[in-house]
Amino acid sequence: MADHEVRLRTWVKATEAEIRTGLLGYVSVLYGDLLLDGLVLRRTADDRYAISFPARTDRNGKRHPFIRPIDNEAREAIERELLWQLGESAEFTP
């Protein structure tokens, strides 16, 4: 991962209907001089937490990310850091 620190800015809990589908809430983070909105915390089918990054879907159903980690190692590092910060946040109740 790059030298910039990932910092949790806001956490907004999802609705009960969204939570039933595995979407737990919305995350906004600071990364260097960038504010990254639209990240989503999900619970996967195998009951682990994962961060989804914002993307658009084209008419053929293909996803095109607006922002994303450059590789799986970076994604895992970002997820670990954000999940740790969420765990330290009083507002976080999945």
N, C-alpha and C positions, 0 to 999 in steps of 0.2 A: 504494500500500500504506500501511497505517497507520504510526504512529510507532514501534510496537513492533518490536524486533529478533527475527528468527526464529533460534533456535539449535538445532543438532543436539544431541539428548540421547543417543540410542542408535541403533545400527545392528545388525540381526541378519540375517545372510545366509540366504537361502532354501535349501531342500533342492535337491539336484541335479534331482529330478523337477519341482519348481516352476520352477527356472531354465530348464528345457527349454521351459516354457510362456510364458516371458517375465517371470515374477515373479522379481525379483532379490533382494529382501529387504524387511525391515520397518523403518520409521523412527519414532522418537519424537522430538518437538520441543518446545521451550519457546517460547512466544509471550506475552510479557508475564508475567502471573500465571497463564497457562493451560499445562497439560501436555496435548499433543495426541498421543494414541497411535493406532495403527491405520493410519497412512499407509504406503503401499506404493510401492516403487520398481520400475518395470517398464521393460522394453525393448520398444518398439513394433515393429510390423511393418516400419516404414521405418527401423529400427535407431537410434532416438533414445531417450533416457531421458525418463521421465515419472513424476510423482508422482500416485498415485491416493489419493483421500480416502475415509475410511470411509463406508459407506452401508448401509442395509438395502434388501432387495428385497421388494416386496409380492407378493401371490399372482398378480397380473397381470403380473409381471415388471418393473414400474416401479421404478427406483432412487430412494431418498429419502436424500439425504446427511445425515449427522449434523453434519459440519462441512464447509465448502468455502470457497474464495476467492469474493469477491463478484463478480469479473469475470475475463475472460481475462488482462487486464494484471496483476492481482494474482496469478493462478495462475502466470504466467510468471516474475514476480519471485520468488515463493516457490520455484519449481523451480530457478531460477538460483542463488539463495542456498544452498539445501540441497545441490545438486549440487556447488557450490564447496566447501562445508564437508565433504561426503563425500570429495571428492578430496583434501582436506587430512588426512583421518583415516587413521591407520595400519591400522585394522580393515577399511576398505572395500576389498573385492576383489570386483568384480562377476563 
